[in-house]
Amino acid sequence: MFYRVFAGVRFAEVDGPLLYVYAKDESIAAEIEEDFALVIADLATEILKQAIEVAVVLPKVFQ
């Protein structure tokens, strides 16, 4: 499941407490945001050494 969901994901930019993530389509974006957004935010906080409160996951069409 993990490979299917995260294939083609791009971690794009940080804007204050927001991390923008682009997924390959709307369905995958919704699944990642629902199931993994908080985990992504926690990991990004540790990696970037700055507070990331929310991972905003969008389909690539909004990129």
N, CA, C and O atoms as a DFTB+ gen file, in Angstrom:
252 C
 N C O
     1  1       0.818      -1.188       0.000
     2  2       0.000       0.000       0.000
     3  2       0.863       1.253       0.000
     4  3       0.579       2.197      -0.736
     5  1       1.902       1.273       0.808
     6  2       2.739       2.458       0.935
     7  2       3.308       2.888      -0.417
     8  3       3.291       4.074      -0.746
     9  1       3.811       1.933      -1.200
    10  2       4.386       2.266      -2.509
    11  2       3.328       2.800      -3.459
    12  3       3.595       3.726      -4.226
    13  1       2.150       2.236      -3.418
    14  2       1.072       2.681      -4.301
    15  2       0.674       4.107      -3.964
    16  3       0.480       4.922      -4.866
    17  1       0.552       4.417      -2.709
    18  2       0.092       5.735      -2.290
    19  2       1.157       6.806      -2.538
    20  3       0.832       7.904      -2.990
    21  1       2.416       6.500      -2.248
    22  2       3.448       7.524      -2.324
    23  2       4.226       7.554      -3.634
    24  3       5.140       8.365      -3.777
    25  1       3.893       6.695      -4.592
    26  2       4.556       6.739      -5.897
    27  2       4.237       8.060      -6.581
    28  3       3.070       8.420      -6.737
    29  1       5.268       8.776      -6.983
    30  2       5.074      10.025      -7.694
    31  2       4.754      11.226      -6.832
    32  3       4.402      12.279      -7.363
    33  1       4.865      11.103      -5.517
    34  2       4.586      12.218      -4.617
    35  2       5.768      13.193      -4.641
    36  3       6.926      12.779      -4.692
    37  1       5.461      14.488      -4.603
    38  2       6.506      15.514      -4.569
    39  2       6.252      16.435      -3.389
    40  3       5.170      17.005      -3.252
    41  1       7.255      16.573      -2.543
    42  2       7.190      17.495      -1.412
    43  2       7.707      18.823      -1.938
    44  3       8.906      18.978      -2.169
    45  1       6.805      19.786      -2.129
    46  2       7.108      20.956      -2.938
    47  2       7.693      22.129      -2.174
    48  3       8.793      22.581      -2.489
    49  1       6.989      22.623      -1.192
    50  2       7.458      23.831      -0.528
    51  2       6.878      23.962       0.869
    52  3       5.869      23.347       1.211
    53  1       7.543      24.775       1.654
    54  2       7.084      25.089       3.003
    55  2       6.691      26.560       3.012
    56  3       7.420      27.419       2.516
    57  1       5.528      26.831       3.584
    58  2       5.057      28.205       3.737
    59  2       4.605      28.364       5.185
    60  3       3.471      28.039       5.537
    61  1       5.519      28.872       6.018
    62  2       5.228      28.968       7.447
    63  2       5.053      27.577       8.027
    64  3       5.961      26.752       7.927
    65  1       3.896      27.295       8.637
    66  2       3.676      25.982       9.244
    67  2       3.089      24.944       8.277
    68  3       2.719      23.846       8.694
    69  1       3.005      25.291       6.993
    70  2       2.393      24.398       6.002
    71  2       3.451      23.781       5.093
    72  3       4.371      24.461       4.639
    73  1       3.307      22.486       4.837
    74  2       4.127      21.779       3.860
    75  2       3.210      21.378       2.722
    76  3       2.224      20.674       2.936
    77  1       3.524      21.820       1.516
    78  2       2.711      21.472       0.348
    79  2       3.276      20.228      -0.316
    80  3       4.464      20.142      -0.627
    81  1       2.386      19.268      -0.522
    82  2       2.735      17.979      -1.104
    83  2       1.830      17.765      -2.313
    84  3       0.625      18.010      -2.243
    85  1       2.413      17.306      -3.422
    86  2       1.622      17.028      -4.617
    87  2       1.610      15.534      -4.897
    88  3       2.657      14.889      -4.956
    89  1       0.404      14.992      -5.070
    90  2       0.210      13.570      -5.364
    91  2      -0.250      13.424      -6.813
    92  3      -0.651      14.403      -7.442
    93  1      -0.192      12.205      -7.338
    94  2      -0.457      12.016      -8.767
    95  2      -1.896      12.272      -9.181
    96  3      -2.142      12.636     -10.331
    97  1      -2.857      12.093      -8.276
    98  2      -4.244      12.389      -8.641
    99  2      -5.054      12.731      -7.391
   100  3      -4.559      12.638      -6.267
   101  1      -6.288      13.122      -7.606
   102  2      -7.143      13.585      -6.510
   103  2      -7.428      12.491      -5.486
   104  3      -7.465      12.756      -4.285
   105  1      -7.625      11.288      -5.952
   106  2      -7.933      10.173      -5.053
   107  2      -6.751       9.858      -4.127
   108  3      -6.933       9.653      -2.927
   109  1      -5.556       9.823      -4.690
   110  2      -4.360       9.556      -3.889
   111  2      -4.104      10.723      -2.932
   112  3      -3.737      10.506      -1.777
   113  1      -4.293      11.950      -3.403
   114  2      -4.105      13.122      -2.539
   115  2      -5.032      13.050      -1.331
   116  3      -4.610      13.316      -0.205
   117  1      -6.278      12.696      -1.557
   118  2      -7.241      12.592      -0.455
   119  2      -6.834      11.493       0.517
   120  3      -6.929      11.667       1.732
   121  1      -6.384      10.371      -0.012
   122  2      -5.967       9.251       0.847
   123  2      -4.754       9.623       1.697
   124  3      -4.714       9.324       2.890
   125  1      -3.767      10.275       1.083
   126  2      -2.577      10.684       1.835
   127  2      -2.955      11.702       2.898
   128  3      -2.512      11.601       4.042
   129  1      -3.773      12.684       2.525
   130  2      -4.139      13.720       3.495
   131  2      -4.913      13.116       4.673
   132  3      -4.705      13.510       5.820
   133  1      -5.786      12.178       4.393
   134  2      -6.589      11.565       5.455
   135  2      -5.762      10.645       6.352
   136  3      -5.902      10.670       7.575
   137  1      -4.905       9.839       5.739
   138  2      -4.208       8.797       6.499
   139  2      -2.803       9.169       6.970
   140  3      -2.318       8.608       7.953
   141  1      -2.142      10.104       6.286
   142  2      -0.721      10.325       6.564
   143  2      -0.322      11.777       6.805
   144  3       0.846      12.029       7.102
   145  1      -1.226      12.740       6.691
   146  2      -0.848      14.153       6.783
   147  2      -0.162      14.498       8.103
   148  3       0.834      15.222       8.113
   149  1      -0.679      13.993       9.199
   150  2      -0.069      14.299      10.500
   151  2       1.306      13.655      10.650
   152  3       2.217      14.254      11.220
   153  1       1.453      12.448      10.144
   154  2       2.753      11.767      10.203
   155  2       3.764      12.516       9.341
   156  3       4.907      12.714       9.751
   157  1       3.346      12.931       8.152
   158  2       4.226      13.700       7.263
   159  2       4.646      14.996       7.953
   160  3       5.822      15.360       7.926
   161  1       3.700      15.688       8.566
   162  2       4.011      16.942       9.261
   163  2       5.009      16.707      10.391
   164  3       5.944      17.490      10.559
   165  1       4.825      15.655      11.155
   166  2       5.754      15.336      12.248
   167  2       7.155      15.026      11.715
   168  3       8.152      15.506      12.256
   169  1       7.223      14.226      10.658
   170  2       8.524      13.891      10.067
   171  2       9.197      15.128       9.484
   172  3      10.401      15.322       9.654
   173  1       8.425      15.958       8.800
   174  2       8.980      17.183       8.212
   175  2       9.511      18.118       9.298
   176  3      10.539      18.768       9.109
   177  1       8.823      18.185      10.420
   178  2       9.288      19.007      11.535
   179  2      10.669      18.552      11.993
   180  3      11.552      19.375      12.235
   181  1      10.849      17.259      12.110
   182  2      12.138      16.716      12.537
   183  2      13.221      16.935      11.484
   184  3      14.343      17.314      11.819
   185  1      12.893      16.701      10.227
   186  2      13.885      16.806       9.154
   187  2      14.269      18.265       8.899
   188  3      15.450      18.583       8.755
   189  1      13.278      19.141       8.842
   190  2      13.528      20.543       8.500
   191  2      13.923      21.399       9.698
   192  3      14.366      22.536       9.534
   193  1      13.764      20.855      10.896
   194  2      14.070      21.585      12.131
   195  2      13.276      22.884      12.233
   196  3      13.785      23.909      12.687
   197  1      12.013      22.816      11.798
   198  2      11.072      23.921      11.975
   199  2       9.682      23.326      12.117
   200  3       9.413      22.227      11.631
   201  1       8.815      24.048      12.775
   202  2       7.468      23.532      13.059
   203  2       6.629      23.456      11.790
   204  3       6.356      24.468      11.145
   205  1       6.230      22.249      11.450
   206  2       5.284      22.017      10.357
   207  2       4.027      21.479      11.021
   208  3       4.036      20.387      11.588
   209  1       2.964      22.237      10.951
   210  2       1.714      21.850      11.610
   211  2       0.819      21.007      10.715
   212  3       0.100      20.129      11.192
   213  1       0.866      21.278       9.413
   214  2      -0.055      20.614       8.493
   215  2       0.653      20.314       7.178
   216  3       1.388      21.147       6.648
   217  1       0.419      19.115       6.664
   218  2       0.826      18.777       5.303
   219  2      -0.417      18.913       4.427
   220  3      -1.388      18.173       4.590
   221  1      -0.375      19.855       3.508
   222  2      -1.488      20.082       2.586
   223  2      -1.197      19.261       1.336
   224  3      -0.223      19.523       0.630
   225  1      -2.035      18.276       1.063
   226  2      -1.793      17.369      -0.049
   227  2      -2.770      17.700      -1.173
   228  3      -3.987      17.667      -0.991
   229  1      -2.213      18.019      -2.331
   230  2      -3.003      18.409      -3.489
   231  2      -2.668      17.518      -4.675
   232  3      -1.550      17.011      -4.769
   233  1      -3.628      17.316      -5.589
   234  2      -3.302      16.585      -6.812
   235  2      -2.420      17.457      -7.701
   236  3      -2.489      18.684      -7.635
   237  1      -1.599      16.830      -8.526
   238  2      -0.652      17.555      -9.377
   239  2      -1.343      18.531     -10.317
   240  3      -0.705      19.475     -10.783
   241  1      -2.614      18.338     -10.609
   242  2      -3.309      19.261     -11.511
   243  2      -3.392      20.669     -10.928
   244  3      -3.564      21.623     -11.686
   245  1      -3.277      20.833      -9.614
   246  2      -3.315      22.144      -8.977
   247  2      -1.930      22.755      -8.838
   248  3      -1.786      23.841      -8.277
   249  1      -0.928      22.083      -9.331
   250  2       0.459      22.504      -9.178
   251  2       0.764      23.710     -10.026
   252  3       1.893      24.201     -10.019
